Every structure is written in structure tokens, then in C-alpha cells.
Amino acid sequence: MPNTLIIANCEVVKPRVTAAEHTSQFNEEAQSPFVKKCKTLIHPGEVNRIRELPQCTNIVATHTDSPDVLIWDWAAQPNRHPVIGASESIPDVILTGHTDNATEFALAVCPAEPFVISGGRDNNVVMWSMQDALVSLYRQDTTSYWQLRHSERSSFTRKESVKIAPRGIFKGHDAAVEDVQFCPSSAVEFCSVGDDSCLIFWDLRSGNTPSVKVERAQQADLHCVDWNAHDTNLILTGSADNSVYMFDRRNLTAGQVASPIHKFEGHTAPILSIQWCPNRASVFASAAEDGILNIWDYDKVGNNKRTERAKARPAPPGLFFQHGGHRDKIVDFHWNPLEPWTIASISDDVASTGGGGTLQIWRISDLIYRPEEEVIADLTKFKEHLTQCGPSEAPKSSN
């Protein structure tokens, strides 16, 4: 089958509506009735990472196995059938600037301005402006473009892609750049990590050289980085040493040695992706090659009451949930910003299934993340309700 970029509508089931009989009949190999494909594009080369432009959610950037980053206005693209021999879809924009293949995951978009940054095996971080792309494509005021309906934008479909040169190329890494991330509150600050184990901060106001460089931020290659939207002083890095470090950018080093706030250890394989939770400032998730997605709460580090209660099965400090539903390494995941505590995660199942990947959309039970006092009160009420009910009146389904 050809490489594809699939757009689908997903109906996220409301909390506490899962019926026991439906769960017992779940078939993993069947097509989910809650996910409906609405468009398929034939992608040139591998699709290693997808990022949506916040300023216009119909525009996405994709990382490929080539030096280029591709930009797609999927609403205006024609639907394609993924059959052997099908011709490739034509990207709206090709972002050029890397001199070697892009690394698999180093791609980010800016929340404040329509900027895209990428890292590559050429050891560089490259930045583009989507304003440049849209002016080049449509030769018109870009603000009016965002306001056009899908059908109106589809009339702009071109037979050739427009190539856009970068706004800047940033040199500071000595090995491949594995991940990049914008500061959530700034269009001029971003950071990057790479196989040289360095965490580098960049500021456009300071030119194309690092503003801060943390040498040997962890004990092995750095694979991922994320910036806290609630507290922009907090940075996470994930490494091939199976651990996640939390840094405060006001105090990154001590005597030229990396000085993390805390080291989170709970994975048994290299970390591939990390992301802060949009609903709670102290919570983040990490995914790794061990096929596990861990959810951590920094506020629970050193919680003696919780540790005492869990002595029979001790967990790493701060770990309060594990998702073990994937068969193989989890290469990416994303918190749903509109549905609290809901995550989409994807695994590369080639080693365990002989090909393909698995996308899972799931929600953590509120009995796990709500305050303990509230949960106990709810369970007590439910217990009393069951006690008062006769056998025929007992509920037939539960969460």
C-alpha cells in the first residue's frame, strides 16, 4: 500500500457511558464505528510526524524521509484512493533548506505566529514562515485566505508545489537534531535537542547562534523536548537513557553540569515522545520504545501518603498512570485540548504484527485524577445505591 495521510472524524465517547456488553464484544481488528475517514492523500515518502498549524487547522506540516518538509491544505486537496500504483498527491508547499534528510520527529509549529521549525541530520534547525508560503501561493492578503470556505480554497489547487526558502538556519548542534519546540508564549524563542545530548535555546533577537546551550543535558542521545504552557520556565527532555529530565530554564546548569529539577525513571527503553498536559500544569506524559505511555504528576513526587499505601507494588515517584494497550514502540501521542484527559497515541507495530501501525484514542478514568476525597465520596454513594437496589434493579453497565 502507498504511504498515506488520512483525515478522519472521531466521535469521542462521553465519560462513563461504556456498557459492559459492548466492551466484552470489542474486536480490535474491526473498523471502529466512532472513527470515520473523510479524506485520504497519497503522501510522497514516509509520514513520520504530523503537526497542525494553530492559525488554520486545515493546514498541516508533515515530516518525511527527505530533506523537505511538506505543507498540505487538506481541505482543498482532492480525495485519493490508496491503491498500488496510485500517483502521489501534490503538496501545496515544499519547505526547503535542509542539506540532509530530516530526522523522524523534529518538527514543531508556533502557537503565536504561523512559523514552522524542523531539525535534520545536517545538525541544523531550520525555520520557515507560513505567511511567505501563502503570499507565494495566492498572491493576495493572507488574512482573507484564512477566512475562505473549504470550497473556495479548493479552487486554488495547483498542479505544482510552491517551494519556500527558510527565514533562518540555526547552527549549534554537533549531531542530528532529534526534536524542536517553540516557547508557548513567544514567536521568537524555541529550543532543540539532539544526538549530541545537548539542549539548546534559541532567540531570534540574538541571531542564528544559541542563546543558551546545555552540554550533556542527559547521559545519552536526547530524543524529545517539550515546553510547559502553564509555566514557561519548565522544560522536559527525554533520552535514550530511558529517563525524562525536568529543567527550570532559570537554573539549567551548576558548574557547567546539567542541573535538572527531577529525574523521572519508569521506562525500560528509550523515550521517544513527551508532552505536558493541557489541563494540569504539573502533569505530563512520556512514551517509549517499551510500548508504554506513562503519565506523571510532579506534584506527587515525595507524596509520602501515596508511597506508603503503595508499598506492596511501589511505583517511581510521580508516576500515577500507565497505558499498556500498545503492542510495540509508541512513536507519537497527543493530548486532546478540547476533551480533558483524552489522548491519541500511535505505535509502530512492524516488529510485532508484520507491518502497519495502531492508532488508539483513550481517556483516563476520572476516578484516577480527581481529588481522592471526591472519589471516595462518589464510590461510597454508589456502594450505598447498590446496597439499596435489588438484584433486578442493579445497573447493567458501568464505566
C-alpha positions as a Markdown table, in Angstrom:
| # | Residue | x | y | z |
|---|---|---|---|---|
| 1 | Met | 0.0 | 0.0 | 0.0 |
| 2 | Pro | 1.2 | 3.6 | -0.6 |
| 3 | Asn | 2.1 | 6.0 | 2.1 |
| 4 | Thr | -1.0 | 7.9 | 3.1 |
| 5 | Leu | -2.1 | 10.9 | 5.1 |
| 6 | Ile | -5.6 | 10.2 | 6.4 |
| 7 | Ile | -8.0 | 12.8 | 7.8 |
| 8 | Ala | -10.8 | 11.3 | 9.9 |
| 9 | Asn | -13.7 | 12.4 | 12.2 |
| 10 | Cys | -13.7 | 10.8 | 15.6 |
| 11 | Glu | -16.6 | 10.8 | 17.9 |
| 12 | Val | -15.1 | 10.9 | 21.4 |
| 13 | Val | -17.5 | 8.9 | 23.7 |
| 14 | Lys | -18.7 | 10.8 | 26.8 |
| 15 | Pro | -17.3 | 9.7 | 30.2 |
| 16 | Arg | -19.0 | 6.8 | 32.0 |
| 17 | Val | -21.1 | 5.6 | 29.1 |
| 18 | Thr | -19.3 | 2.4 | 28.2 |
| 19 | Ala | -21.6 | -0.6 | 28.5 |
| 20 | Ala | -20.2 | -3.9 | 29.8 |
| 21 | Glu | -21.7 | -5.9 | 27.0 |
| 22 | His | -20.2 | -3.6 | 24.4 |
| 23 | Thr | -16.7 | -3.8 | 26.0 |
| 24 | Ser | -16.9 | -7.6 | 26.1 |
| 25 | Gln | -17.6 | -7.8 | 22.3 |
| 26 | Phe | -14.8 | -5.4 | 21.3 |
| 27 | Asn | -12.9 | -6.6 | 18.3 |
| 28 | Glu | -9.5 | -4.9 | 17.8 |
| 29 | Glu | -9.3 | -5.8 | 14.2 |
| 30 | Ala | -12.7 | -4.4 | 13.3 |
| 31 | Gln | -13.2 | -0.8 | 12.0 |
| 32 | Ser | -14.3 | 1.4 | 14.9 |
| 33 | Pro | -17.8 | 2.9 | 14.4 |
| 34 | Phe | -16.6 | 6.0 | 16.2 |
| 35 | Val | -13.9 | 6.8 | 13.6 |
| 36 | Lys | -14.9 | 7.8 | 10.1 |
| 37 | Lys | -12.4 | 8.6 | 7.3 |
| 38 | Cys | -13.3 | 11.7 | 5.4 |
| 39 | Lys | -10.2 | 12.1 | 3.1 |
| 40 | Thr | -7.0 | 10.3 | 2.1 |
| 41 | Leu | -3.9 | 11.8 | 0.5 |
| 42 | Ile | -1.2 | 9.7 | -1.2 |
| 43 | His | 1.9 | 11.0 | 0.6 |
| 44 | Pro | 5.3 | 11.3 | -1.2 |
| 45 | Gly | 7.5 | 9.1 | 1.1 |
| 46 | Glu | 7.1 | 8.2 | 4.7 |
| 47 | Val | 4.9 | 10.2 | 7.1 |
| 48 | Asn | 7.0 | 10.4 | 10.3 |
| 49 | Arg | 5.3 | 13.3 | 12.1 |
| 50 | Ile | 2.2 | 15.5 | 11.5 |
| 51 | Arg | 1.7 | 18.9 | 13.1 |
| 52 | Glu | -1.3 | 21.1 | 12.7 |
| 53 | Leu | -1.0 | 24.9 | 12.1 |
| 54 | Pro | -2.9 | 26.6 | 15.1 |
| 55 | Gln | -3.7 | 29.6 | 13.0 |
| 56 | Cys | -5.5 | 27.5 | 10.4 |
| 57 | Thr | -6.3 | 23.9 | 11.4 |
| 58 | Asn | -6.8 | 22.7 | 7.8 |
| 59 | Ile | -3.1 | 23.2 | 7.2 |
| 60 | Val | -0.7 | 20.6 | 8.4 |
| 61 | Ala | 3.0 | 20.1 | 8.1 |
| 62 | Thr | 4.5 | 16.6 | 7.6 |
| 63 | His | 8.0 | 15.3 | 8.2 |
| 64 | Thr | 9.2 | 12.9 | 5.5 |
| 65 | Asp | 12.3 | 10.8 | 4.9 |
| 66 | Ser | 13.7 | 13.5 | 2.6 |
| 67 | Pro | 15.3 | 16.9 | 3.4 |
| 68 | Asp | 12.0 | 18.7 | 2.7 |
| 69 | Val | 9.0 | 19.5 | 5.0 |
| 70 | Leu | 5.7 | 19.3 | 3.2 |
| 71 | Ile | 2.7 | 21.6 | 3.8 |
| 72 | Trp | -0.9 | 20.4 | 3.0 |
| 73 | Asp | -4.2 | 22.3 | 2.9 |
| 74 | Trp | -6.1 | 19.0 | 3.3 |
| 75 | Ala | -9.5 | 20.6 | 3.0 |
| 76 | Ala | -8.6 | 21.8 | -0.5 |
| 77 | Gln | -6.8 | 18.6 | -1.6 |
| 78 | Pro | -8.7 | 16.0 | -3.7 |
| 79 | Asn | -9.6 | 12.7 | -2.0 |
| 80 | Arg | -7.5 | 9.8 | -3.3 |
| 81 | His | -7.8 | 6.0 | -3.3 |
| 82 | Pro | -4.8 | 4.3 | -1.7 |
| 83 | Val | -4.2 | 1.6 | -4.2 |
| 84 | Ile | -1.0 | 0.2 | -5.6 |
| 85 | Gly | 0.4 | 2.4 | -8.3 |
| 86 | Ala | -1.7 | 5.4 | -7.4 |
| 87 | Ser | 0.0 | 8.7 | -8.3 |
| 88 | Glu | 1.1 | 10.8 | -5.3 |
| 89 | Ser | -0.8 | 13.8 | -4.1 |
| 90 | Ile | 0.9 | 17.2 | -4.7 |
| 91 | Pro | 1.7 | 19.1 | -1.6 |
| 92 | Asp | 0.7 | 22.8 | -1.6 |
| 93 | Val | 4.1 | 23.9 | -0.3 |
| 94 | Ile | 7.5 | 22.4 | 0.0 |
| 95 | Leu | 9.8 | 23.9 | 2.7 |
| 96 | Thr | 13.4 | 23.7 | 1.6 |
| 97 | Gly | 16.6 | 24.4 | 3.5 |
| 98 | His | 17.9 | 21.2 | 5.0 |
| 99 | Thr | 21.0 | 19.7 | 3.3 |
| 100 | Asp | 20.4 | 16.2 | 4.5 |
| 101 | Asn | 17.3 | 14.2 | 5.4 |
| 102 | Ala | 15.1 | 15.4 | 8.2 |
| 103 | Thr | 15.1 | 13.4 | 11.4 |
| 104 | Glu | 11.9 | 11.5 | 12.0 |
| 105 | Phe | 10.4 | 13.6 | 14.8 |
| 106 | Ala | 12.0 | 17.1 | 14.8 |
| 107 | Leu | 9.0 | 19.2 | 13.7 |
| 108 | Ala | 7.0 | 21.9 | 15.5 |
| 109 | Val | 4.6 | 24.8 | 14.8 |
| 110 | Cys | 4.4 | 28.1 | 16.7 |
| 111 | Pro | 1.3 | 28.8 | 18.7 |
| 112 | Ala | 1.8 | 32.6 | 18.5 |
| 113 | Glu | 2.7 | 33.1 | 14.8 |
| 114 | Pro | 2.4 | 30.8 | 11.7 |
| 115 | Phe | 6.0 | 29.6 | 11.9 |
| 116 | Val | 7.4 | 26.1 | 11.3 |
| 117 | Ile | 10.7 | 24.7 | 12.6 |
| 118 | Ser | 12.4 | 21.4 | 11.7 |
| 119 | Gly | 15.6 | 19.6 | 12.7 |
| 120 | Gly | 17.6 | 17.4 | 10.5 |
| 121 | Arg | 20.6 | 15.1 | 10.1 |
| 122 | Asp | 22.5 | 18.1 | 8.8 |
| 123 | Asn | 22.7 | 19.1 | 12.5 |
| 124 | Asn | 20.7 | 22.2 | 11.7 |
| 125 | Val | 17.4 | 23.8 | 12.9 |
| 126 | Val | 15.5 | 25.5 | 10.1 |
| 127 | Met | 12.6 | 27.9 | 10.4 |
| 128 | Trp | 10.0 | 29.0 | 7.9 |
| 129 | Ser | 7.1 | 31.4 | 7.9 |
| 130 | Met | 3.8 | 30.2 | 6.5 |
| 131 | Gln | 3.0 | 33.8 | 5.6 |
| 132 | Asp | 5.7 | 33.6 | 3.0 |
| 133 | Ala | 4.1 | 30.4 | 1.7 |
| 134 | Leu | 0.6 | 31.8 | 1.4 |
| 135 | Val | 1.7 | 35.0 | -0.2 |
| 136 | Ser | 3.7 | 32.9 | -2.8 |
| 137 | Leu | 0.7 | 30.6 | -3.3 |
| 138 | Tyr | -2.1 | 33.0 | -3.7 |
| 139 | Arg | -0.6 | 36.4 | -4.3 |
| 140 | Gln | -3.2 | 38.0 | -2.0 |
| 141 | Asp | -3.8 | 39.2 | 1.5 |
| 142 | Thr | -3.2 | 36.2 | 3.7 |
| 143 | Thr | -5.8 | 37.3 | 6.3 |
| 144 | Ser | -8.6 | 36.9 | 3.7 |
| 145 | Tyr | -7.3 | 33.4 | 2.9 |
| 146 | Trp | -7.9 | 32.1 | 6.5 |
| 147 | Gln | -11.5 | 33.3 | 6.2 |
| 148 | Leu | -12.3 | 31.4 | 2.9 |
| 149 | Arg | -14.6 | 28.4 | 3.0 |
| 150 | His | -13.2 | 25.0 | 2.1 |
| 151 | Ser | -14.9 | 25.0 | -1.3 |
| 152 | Glu | -13.4 | 28.4 | -2.1 |
| 153 | Arg | -9.9 | 27.4 | -1.1 |
| 154 | Ser | -10.1 | 24.2 | -3.3 |
| 155 | Ser | -10.2 | 26.5 | -6.3 |
| 156 | Phe | -6.6 | 27.4 | -5.5 |
| 157 | Thr | -5.4 | 23.8 | -6.0 |
| 158 | Arg | -2.2 | 23.8 | -8.1 |
| 159 | Lys | -0.6 | 21.3 | -10.4 |
| 160 | Glu | 2.9 | 22.1 | -8.9 |
| 161 | Ser | 4.1 | 22.7 | -5.4 |
| 162 | Val | 5.5 | 26.1 | -4.4 |
| 163 | Lys | 8.9 | 25.9 | -2.8 |
| 164 | Ile | 9.7 | 28.3 | 0.1 |
| 165 | Ala | 13.1 | 29.1 | 1.4 |
| 166 | Pro | 13.7 | 29.4 | 5.1 |
| 167 | Arg | 13.7 | 32.5 | 7.3 |
| 168 | Gly | 16.7 | 31.2 | 9.2 |
| 169 | Ile | 19.1 | 28.3 | 9.6 |
| 170 | Phe | 20.4 | 27.8 | 13.1 |
| 171 | Lys | 23.7 | 26.0 | 13.8 |
| 172 | Gly | 24.8 | 24.8 | 17.2 |
| 173 | His | 24.4 | 21.1 | 17.4 |
| 174 | Asp | 27.2 | 18.6 | 16.6 |
| 175 | Ala | 24.9 | 15.7 | 15.7 |
| 176 | Ala | 21.4 | 15.1 | 14.3 |
| 177 | Val | 18.7 | 17.3 | 15.7 |
| 178 | Glu | 16.0 | 14.9 | 17.1 |
| 179 | Asp | 13.3 | 17.4 | 18.3 |
| 180 | Val | 12.4 | 21.0 | 18.4 |
| 181 | Gln | 9.8 | 23.0 | 20.3 |
| 182 | Phe | 8.6 | 26.7 | 20.4 |
| 183 | Cys | 8.1 | 28.6 | 23.6 |
| 184 | Pro | 4.3 | 28.5 | 24.0 |
| 185 | Ser | 4.1 | 32.3 | 24.7 |
| 186 | Ser | 6.7 | 33.6 | 22.2 |
| 187 | Ala | 7.2 | 33.6 | 18.5 |
| 188 | Val | 10.9 | 34.4 | 18.8 |
| 189 | Glu | 12.1 | 31.7 | 21.3 |
| 190 | Phe | 12.4 | 27.9 | 20.7 |
| 191 | Cys | 14.6 | 25.0 | 21.8 |
| 192 | Ser | 16.1 | 21.9 | 20.3 |
| 193 | Val | 17.7 | 18.6 | 21.4 |
| 194 | Gly | 19.9 | 16.1 | 19.5 |
| 195 | Asp | 22.1 | 13.1 | 19.4 |
| 196 | Asp | 24.9 | 15.3 | 20.9 |
| 197 | Ser | 23.0 | 15.2 | 24.2 |
| 198 | Cys | 22.7 | 19.0 | 24.1 |
| 199 | Leu | 19.7 | 21.1 | 25.0 |
| 200 | Ile | 19.9 | 24.4 | 23.1 |
| 201 | Phe | 17.7 | 27.5 | 23.5 |
| 202 | Trp | 17.4 | 29.9 | 20.6 |
| 203 | Asp | 16.2 | 33.5 | 20.4 |
| 204 | Leu | 15.6 | 35.2 | 17.1 |
| 205 | Arg | 16.5 | 38.5 | 18.6 |
| 206 | Ser | 20.0 | 37.1 | 19.2 |
| 207 | Gly | 20.6 | 35.9 | 15.6 |
| 208 | Asn | 21.3 | 32.4 | 14.4 |
| 209 | Thr | 23.6 | 31.3 | 17.3 |
| 210 | Pro | 22.4 | 29.6 | 20.5 |
| 211 | Ser | 21.3 | 31.9 | 23.4 |
| 212 | Val | 21.9 | 29.1 | 25.9 |
| 213 | Lys | 23.5 | 25.7 | 25.4 |
| 214 | Val | 23.3 | 22.9 | 28.0 |
| 215 | Glu | 26.1 | 20.5 | 27.2 |
| 216 | Arg | 25.4 | 16.8 | 28.1 |
| 217 | Ala | 21.8 | 17.5 | 29.4 |
| 218 | Gln | 21.3 | 13.8 | 29.9 |
| 219 | Gln | 23.5 | 10.7 | 29.8 |
| 220 | Ala | 22.7 | 9.7 | 26.2 |
| 221 | Asp | 21.1 | 11.0 | 23.0 |
| 222 | Leu | 18.2 | 13.3 | 23.5 |
| 223 | His | 15.1 | 12.3 | 21.5 |
| 224 | Cys | 12.4 | 14.7 | 22.6 |
| 225 | Val | 11.7 | 18.0 | 24.3 |
| 226 | Asp | 8.6 | 19.9 | 25.4 |
| 227 | Trp | 7.9 | 23.4 | 27.0 |
| 228 | Asn | 5.2 | 23.9 | 29.7 |
| 229 | Ala | 2.4 | 26.2 | 28.5 |
| 230 | His | 1.3 | 27.0 | 32.1 |
| 231 | Asp | 4.8 | 27.7 | 33.4 |
| 232 | Thr | 7.3 | 28.5 | 30.6 |
| 233 | Asn | 10.3 | 28.1 | 32.9 |
| 234 | Leu | 9.7 | 24.3 | 32.9 |
| 235 | Ile | 11.2 | 22.2 | 30.2 |
| 236 | Leu | 11.1 | 18.4 | 29.7 |
| 237 | Thr | 13.7 | 16.3 | 27.8 |
| 238 | Gly | 13.5 | 12.6 | 27.0 |
| 239 | Ser | 16.5 | 10.4 | 26.3 |
| 240 | Ala | 17.9 | 7.1 | 25.1 |
| 241 | Asp | 18.9 | 6.5 | 28.7 |
| 242 | Asn | 15.2 | 5.6 | 29.4 |
| 243 | Ser | 14.6 | 8.7 | 31.6 |
| 244 | Val | 12.9 | 12.1 | 31.5 |
| 245 | Tyr | 14.5 | 15.2 | 33.0 |
| 246 | Met | 12.7 | 18.3 | 34.1 |
| 247 | Phe | 14.6 | 21.6 | 33.9 |
| 248 | Asp | 14.0 | 25.1 | 35.1 |
| 249 | Arg | 15.4 | 27.4 | 32.5 |
| 250 | Arg | 16.4 | 29.9 | 35.2 |
| 251 | Asn | 18.8 | 27.3 | 36.6 |
| 252 | Leu | 19.8 | 24.9 | 33.9 |
| 253 | Thr | 23.4 | 24.1 | 35.0 |
| 254 | Ala | 25.5 | 24.0 | 38.1 |
| 255 | Gly | 29.2 | 24.4 | 37.4 |
| 256 | Gln | 28.8 | 23.6 | 33.7 |
| 257 | Val | 26.9 | 20.3 | 34.6 |
| 258 | Ala | 23.2 | 19.9 | 33.8 |
| 259 | Ser | 21.1 | 20.5 | 36.9 |
| 260 | Pro | 17.5 | 19.1 | 36.4 |
| 261 | Ile | 14.8 | 19.7 | 39.0 |
| 262 | His | 13.9 | 16.0 | 38.9 |
| 263 | Lys | 14.7 | 12.8 | 37.0 |
| 264 | Phe | 11.7 | 10.6 | 36.2 |
| 265 | Glu | 12.5 | 6.9 | 35.8 |
| 266 | Gly | 9.9 | 4.3 | 34.9 |
| 267 | His | 10.5 | 3.2 | 31.3 |
| 268 | Thr | 12.7 | 0.3 | 30.3 |
| 269 | Ala | 13.6 | 1.6 | 26.8 |
| 270 | Pro | 14.5 | 4.9 | 25.1 |
| 271 | Ile | 11.9 | 7.8 | 25.4 |
| 272 | Leu | 10.5 | 8.8 | 22.0 |
| 273 | Ser | 7.9 | 11.4 | 22.9 |
| 274 | Ile | 6.9 | 13.7 | 25.8 |
| 275 | Gln | 4.2 | 16.3 | 26.2 |
| 276 | Trp | 2.8 | 18.4 | 29.0 |
| 277 | Cys | -0.9 | 18.0 | 29.9 |
| 278 | Pro | -3.0 | 21.0 | 28.7 |
| 279 | Asn | -5.4 | 20.5 | 31.7 |
| 280 | Arg | -3.0 | 20.5 | 34.7 |
| 281 | Ala | 0.3 | 22.3 | 34.9 |
| 282 | Ser | 2.2 | 19.6 | 36.9 |
| 283 | Val | 1.2 | 16.7 | 34.7 |
| 284 | Phe | 2.9 | 15.3 | 31.6 |
| 285 | Ala | 3.1 | 12.1 | 29.7 |
| 286 | Ser | 6.0 | 10.1 | 28.2 |
| 287 | Ala | 6.1 | 7.4 | 25.6 |
| 288 | Ala | 8.9 | 5.0 | 24.8 |
| 289 | Glu | 10.1 | 2.0 | 22.8 |
| 290 | Asp | 8.9 | -0.3 | 25.6 |
| 291 | Gly | 5.3 | 0.3 | 24.3 |
| 292 | Ile | 4.2 | 2.0 | 27.5 |
| 293 | Leu | 2.8 | 5.5 | 27.9 |
| 294 | Asn | 3.4 | 6.8 | 31.4 |
| 295 | Ile | 1.5 | 9.8 | 32.9 |
| 296 | Trp | 3.4 | 11.7 | 35.7 |
| 297 | Asp | 2.4 | 14.3 | 38.2 |
| 298 | Tyr | 5.4 | 16.3 | 39.5 |
| 299 | Asp | 3.2 | 17.5 | 42.5 |
| 300 | Lys | 3.0 | 13.8 | 43.6 |
| 301 | Val | 6.8 | 13.5 | 43.8 |
| 302 | Gly | 7.6 | 13.0 | 47.5 |
| 303 | Asn | 3.9 | 12.2 | 48.4 |
| 304 | Asn | 4.6 | 10.0 | 51.4 |
| 305 | Lys | 1.0 | 9.1 | 51.9 |
| 306 | Arg | 0.7 | 7.7 | 48.4 |
| 307 | Thr | 4.0 | 5.9 | 48.6 |
| 308 | Glu | 3.1 | 4.3 | 52.0 |
| 309 | Arg | -0.2 | 3.0 | 50.6 |
| 310 | Ala | 1.5 | 1.5 | 47.5 |
| 311 | Lys | 4.3 | -0.3 | 49.3 |
| 312 | Ala | 3.0 | -3.7 | 48.0 |
| 313 | Arg | 3.7 | -2.5 | 44.5 |
| 314 | Pro | 6.0 | 0.6 | 44.6 |
| 315 | Ala | 6.0 | 2.9 | 41.6 |
| 316 | Pro | 8.6 | 5.5 | 40.6 |
| 317 | Pro | 8.0 | 8.9 | 42.3 |
| 318 | Gly | 5.4 | 11.0 | 40.4 |
| 319 | Leu | 4.0 | 8.1 | 38.3 |
| 320 | Phe | 0.3 | 7.7 | 38.6 |
| 321 | Phe | -1.0 | 6.0 | 35.4 |
| 322 | Gln | 0.3 | 3.7 | 32.8 |
| 323 | His | -1.3 | 2.9 | 29.4 |
| 324 | Gly | -0.2 | -0.5 | 28.2 |
| 325 | Gly | -2.5 | -1.1 | 25.3 |
| 326 | His | 0.1 | -0.9 | 22.5 |
| 327 | Arg | 2.0 | -3.9 | 21.2 |
| 328 | Asp | 5.2 | -2.1 | 20.2 |
| 329 | Lys | 7.1 | 1.2 | 20.5 |
| 330 | Ile | 4.9 | 4.3 | 20.8 |
| 331 | Val | 6.3 | 6.8 | 18.3 |
| 332 | Asp | 4.0 | 9.8 | 19.0 |
| 333 | Phe | 1.0 | 10.8 | 21.0 |
| 334 | His | -1.1 | 14.0 | 21.7 |
| 335 | Trp | -3.3 | 15.3 | 24.4 |
| 336 | Asn | -6.7 | 16.4 | 23.1 |
| 337 | Pro | -7.0 | 20.1 | 24.1 |
| 338 | Leu | -10.9 | 20.0 | 23.8 |
| 339 | Glu | -11.6 | 16.7 | 25.6 |
| 340 | Pro | -9.8 | 16.7 | 29.1 |
| 341 | Trp | -7.7 | 13.7 | 29.9 |
| 342 | Thr | -8.1 | 12.2 | 26.4 |
| 343 | Ile | -5.1 | 11.1 | 24.4 |
| 344 | Ala | -4.4 | 9.8 | 20.9 |
| 345 | Ser | -1.3 | 7.6 | 20.7 |
| 346 | Ile | 0.2 | 5.7 | 17.8 |
| 347 | Ser | 2.6 | 2.8 | 17.8 |
| 348 | Asp | 4.9 | 1.3 | 15.1 |
| 349 | Asp | 3.8 | -2.3 | 15.1 |
| 350 | Val | 6.1 | -3.6 | 12.4 |
| 351 | Ala | 8.1 | -5.9 | 14.7 |
| 352 | Ser | 5.1 | -7.5 | 16.4 |
| 353 | Thr | 2.5 | -7.6 | 13.6 |
| 354 | Gly | 4.5 | -7.7 | 10.4 |
| 355 | Gly | 3.6 | -4.2 | 9.3 |
| 356 | Gly | 1.5 | -1.1 | 9.9 |
| 357 | Gly | 0.7 | 0.9 | 13.0 |
| 358 | Thr | -2.0 | 1.3 | 15.5 |
| 359 | Leu | -3.8 | 4.5 | 16.5 |
| 360 | Gln | -5.6 | 4.4 | 19.9 |
| 361 | Ile | -7.8 | 7.1 | 21.3 |
| 362 | Trp | -8.5 | 6.7 | 25.0 |
| 363 | Arg | -9.4 | 8.6 | 28.2 |
| 364 | Ile | -8.2 | 8.2 | 31.7 |
| 365 | Ser | -10.9 | 7.4 | 34.2 |
| 366 | Asp | -11.8 | 10.4 | 36.4 |
| 367 | Leu | -11.5 | 8.1 | 39.4 |
| 368 | Ile | -7.7 | 8.3 | 38.9 |
| 369 | Tyr | -7.1 | 12.0 | 38.5 |
| 370 | Arg | -9.8 | 13.6 | 40.7 |
| 371 | Pro | -9.1 | 14.6 | 44.3 |
| 372 | Glu | -9.1 | 11.4 | 46.5 |
| 373 | Glu | -11.8 | 12.8 | 48.8 |
| 374 | Glu | -14.2 | 13.3 | 45.9 |
| 375 | Val | -13.6 | 9.8 | 44.5 |
| 376 | Ile | -14.1 | 8.2 | 47.9 |
| 377 | Ala | -17.4 | 10.1 | 48.4 |
| 378 | Asp | -18.6 | 9.1 | 44.9 |
| 379 | Leu | -17.8 | 5.4 | 45.5 |
| 380 | Thr | -19.4 | 5.5 | 48.9 |
| 381 | Lys | -22.6 | 6.8 | 47.3 |
| 382 | Phe | -22.5 | 4.2 | 44.6 |
| 383 | Lys | -22.0 | 1.4 | 47.2 |
| 384 | Glu | -25.0 | 2.6 | 49.1 |
| 385 | His | -27.0 | 2.7 | 45.9 |
| 386 | Leu | -26.1 | -0.9 | 45.1 |
| 387 | Thr | -26.9 | -2.0 | 48.6 |
| 388 | Gln | -30.4 | -0.5 | 48.4 |
| 389 | Cys | -31.1 | -1.9 | 44.9 |
| 390 | Gly | -32.5 | -5.4 | 44.5 |
| 391 | Pro | -30.7 | -7.9 | 42.1 |
| 392 | Ser | -33.0 | -7.0 | 39.2 |
| 393 | Glu | -32.5 | -3.2 | 39.8 |
| 394 | Ala | -28.8 | -3.2 | 39.8 |
| 395 | Pro | -27.2 | -1.2 | 36.9 |
| 396 | Lys | -26.3 | -3.3 | 33.9 |
| 397 | Ser | -23.4 | -1.2 | 32.8 |
| 398 | Ser | -20.7 | 0.8 | 34.4 |
| 399 | Asn | -17.6 | 2.7 | 33.3 |
